Amino acid sequence: MVDSAFATDEFIRAQIGAWQRELGSIKRLTANTLEAYGRDIDQFLQFLAGHHGGPVTLSTLKELRGADIRAFMAQRRNESLGSRSLARVLSALKSFFRFLEREGVLTTEALNVIRTPKIPKSLPKALTVIEARATTTEVRNEGEEPWVAARDMAVLSLCYGAGLRISEALAVTKGDLESQVIRVTGKGGKVRMVPLIEPVRKSIDLYLELCPFKSWPEEPLFRGVKGGVLSPRLIQLRMVNLRSALGLPPSATPHALRHSFATHLLGRGGDLRAIQELLGHASLSTTQIYTAVDTDRLLDSYRKAHPRG
């Protein structure tokens, strides 16, 4: 927890403590988020203390104006704070003042006139076709059971060959499998049918053949070494090992395989609406980000290959 003693009076310090306890016990924010929120509030109170020439009191907060918050946000931006961090700062301020309002301490409209900084969408980092294919080729660790390696390759094959999120792949049951399609339950419980290309189907069949545990139609297909539900962390660790073994970039993650699925389909002339359905995106605008990815790839090739590039 961040100590704001030098910038506030005892009453405000008590309110900060109560707010932070609520965030930890009721809201269950992580330790890192709690620390960041506490630091944001501390810096804001330091700013106000300097702005008003003395410790921040309840009266100071009651007189808070939108201009005060804008000035603080401008100062933080001048200190090279990015839009994502500024959005977190504003979130911390709103959380604290909402707490004060719920407790009947004060009400302020100052934050209502402040717009959240626009966060640029980060483009997904797709692997090359060769890199993506390499991740779905069996690479066993020394002393590893063959069925474990086959299991991980089957999960990664679903991420790249069917565009599944890792959570979706691990939730697949034997009952979801059909000869040429797989039933996928995505975000919000929305169900979609995704075609299974032959290499993906073969990787699943190999896993089922080698797996020592019986698969029931209603149970998750992929198992841990003790027969329980497979943890996504183990698939993430497999990708870490593959990055080392195959010389893949740090961006090579299970989710990057899903991005690669969409980018490579689009690059081969895939229809954007069809890709939207395969990915389970509710909005076409979410899928359209891949057009920017593919355009960047094409422009990069153009610059490298064209005589005037």
Residue pairs with C-beta under 8 A, 6 or more apart in sequence:
1 17
1 20
1 34
1 35
1 38
2 35
2 38
2 39
2 41
2 42
3 42
4 12
4 13
4 16
4 41
4 42
4 45
4 46
5 13
6 46
6 49
6 55
7 42
7 45
7 46
7 48
7 49
7 55
7 56
8 16
8 45
8 49
8 55
8 56
8 57
9 55
9 56
9 57
9 58
11 57
11 58
12 45
12 56
12 57
12 58
12 61
15 99
15 100
15 103
15 105
16 38
16 41
16 96
18 99
18 103
19 95
19 96
19 99
19 100
20 34
20 37
20 38
22 99
23 29
23 33
23 34
23 37
23 95
24 34
29 37
36 88
36 92
37 88
37 91
37 92
37 95
37 96
40 88
40 89
40 92
40 93
41 92
41 93
41 96
43 76
43 89
44 72
44 89
44 93
45 56
47 71
47 72
47 75
48 56
48 60
48 64
48 68
48 72
49 55
49 56
51 68
51 71
52 60
58 105
58 106
61 100
61 106
61 108
62 106
62 108
64 108
64 110
65 110
66 110
66 111
66 113
66 114
68 110
69 93
69 110
69 111
69 114
70 114
73 86
73 89
73 90
73 114
73 117
76 85
76 86
76 89
77 86
81 89
83 117
83 118
83 119
83 120
84 119
86 117
87 116
87 117
87 119
90 111
90 114
90 116
90 117
93 111
94 111
97 106
97 108
97 111
100 106
101 107
101 108
121 289
123 289
123 292
123 293
123 296
124 256
124 259
124 262
124 263
124 289
124 290
124 293
125 249
125 251
125 256
125 259
126 132
126 256
126 259
126 260
126 262
126 263
126 264
126 293
126 297
127 135
127 248
127 249
127 251
127 252
127 256
127 257
127 260
129 260
129 264
131 246
131 248
131 249
131 252
131 260
132 160
132 257
132 260
132 261
132 264
133 160
134 242
134 246
134 248
135 156
135 160
135 239
135 242
135 246
135 248
135 252
135 257
136 153
136 156
136 157
136 160
136 161
136 199
136 203
137 153
138 149
138 150
138 153
139 149
139 241
139 242
139 245
139 246
140 146
140 149
141 149
141 241
145 225
146 210
147 207
147 210
147 211
147 212
148 225
150 203
150 206
150 207
150 210
150 211
151 207
151 211
151 222
151 223
151 230
152 234
152 235
152 238
153 203
153 206
153 207
154 200
154 203
154 204
154 206
154 207
154 222
155 166
155 169
155 170
155 222
155 230
155 235
155 254
156 235
156 238
156 239
156 254
156 257
157 199
157 200
157 203
157 204
158 164
158 168
158 169
158 172
158 182
158 200
158 204
159 165
159 166
159 169
159 254
159 255
159 257
159 258
159 261
160 257
160 258
160 260
160 261
161 196
161 197
161 199
161 200
161 203
161 261
162 182
162 184
162 194
162 195
162 196
162 197
162 200
162 261
162 278
163 194
163 258
163 261
163 262
163 275
163 278
163 279
164 172
164 184
164 194
164 258
165 186
165 255
165 258
166 232
166 235
166 236
166 254
166 255
167 232
168 184
168 185
168 186
168 280
169 222
170 220
170 222
170 229
170 230
170 232
170 235
171 185
171 220
172 182
172 183
172 184
172 220
172 221
172 222
173 217
173 218
173 219
173 220
173 221
174 208
174 215
174 216
174 217
174 219
174 221
175 183
175 217
175 218
176 182
176 183
176 184
176 221
177 183
177 196
177 204
177 221
178 196
179 201
180 195
180 196
180 201
181 193
181 194
181 195
181 196
182 193
182 194
182 196
183 191
183 192
183 193
184 191
184 192
184 193
184 194
184 280
185 191
186 192
186 280
187 280
187 282
188 282
190 280
190 282
192 277
192 278
192 280
194 278
196 204
204 221
207 222
208 215
208 221
211 223
213 223
213 227
215 221
220 229
220 230
222 229
222 230
223 229
223 230
224 230
224 231
224 234
232 254
235 254
236 253
236 254
239 252
239 253
239 254
242 248
242 252
243 249
243 250
243 252
258 279
259 290
259 293
261 278
261 279
262 275
262 278
262 279
262 287
262 290
263 290
263 293
263 294
263 297
265 275
265 278
266 272
266 275
266 290
266 291
266 293
266 294
267 294
267 297
272 284
272 287
272 288
272 290
272 291
273 284
275 287
275 290
276 284
276 286
276 287
279 287
281 287
302 309
303 309
